[in-house]
Amino acid sequence: MAANKALVDIGDQTNGLVSSAQRLAEHKPLLGTAPPAVHLTKRLLEAAGPAGLTGEVTAADNELANYHRALRAAVDRYQAGDDAGSSRFTDEGTAT
């Protein structure tokens, strides 16, 4: 199924983004030691919040995983219904 593969690929890419975001979060902006640069560094770190970009990407990855599980469940239900209908048609010879 092409949609399933696409979702898996997106999930893999999102995991890569989480790793990148974590590495970026470990580094403070190198803006220098002048008072305006120190102030800007502080503002940037405050704006990022405790989780920063890592938290946002992790949340997106979780949403994608939830969507993938829901899609998989819907496909499984559809296939189960399709199999049941096919079995009924085969067992009875004709659909009623």
N, C-alpha and C positions, 0 to 999 in steps of 0.2 A: 504494500500500500504506500503510495507516494506521499500522502499526507503524514503518515506515521514517521517515515524517514525524514521528512522535512522538520517535524517537531523534534525528533531526536537530534538532528543537526543543530537546530536553534538552541536546544538545551545544552549541547556541547559547547557552542559558542558563548552562551550565557555563563557557563562554568568558567570558561577562559576569562571572561570579563570580571568575574568575582575575584579570580586570582590576581589579575592586573590591578583592580581597585584596591585590594589588600596591600599589594606592594606599594602603590602610590600613597596610600594612607599612612604608611610607615615613615614617609619622608615629609619633613616640614618644608614649606616653600622657602627657597633660598633667595630672599629679596634683599639681603644685606642687613646692616646693623643701624642704619640711620633711623631716627624716630618714626618718620612716615612709613618706612618699610616694615619696621617692627609692628607698628599699629595695623598695617595692612595684613601682615602675616597672622596676627591675632584675630582679625575680623574674618579672614578666610577659614581659619580653623574653627571658629565659632559657627560660621555659616554651614560648615560641613556637618556639624553635630557629632555626637559620639560615634555613630556608625558611618557617617559620611557616605560616600559613593558606594562603598561595600554594602551597606545596608539596603540601599535602593536596588542594586543589582541582585542581591540575594533575594529580596522580595519579589522581583520580576522573575527570577529563576523558580521560586516557589509557586508563583501564579502559573507559570508555564507548565510545571510538573502537575499541578492540580488540573489544568485544562487537558493535558495529555491523558491523565487517569480517567477523566470524565469522558473524553472521546473514545478511549479504549473500551470503557464500560458500555457506551452506546453502541459501538460496533459489535461487541460481544452479544448484547441483547438482540440487536438486529439479526445477527447470524443465527442465534438460537431460534428466533421466530421464523426465520427463513428455512432453517433445517426442519422445524416442526411442521411447517406448511408443506414442504417438499415430501416429508415422510407421510403425511396424511394423504397427499395426492397419490403417492406411490402405493400405499397400503389399500386405498379404496378404489384405485383405478381411475377415478375421476374426482374432481373437486366439487364440493357441494356448497 
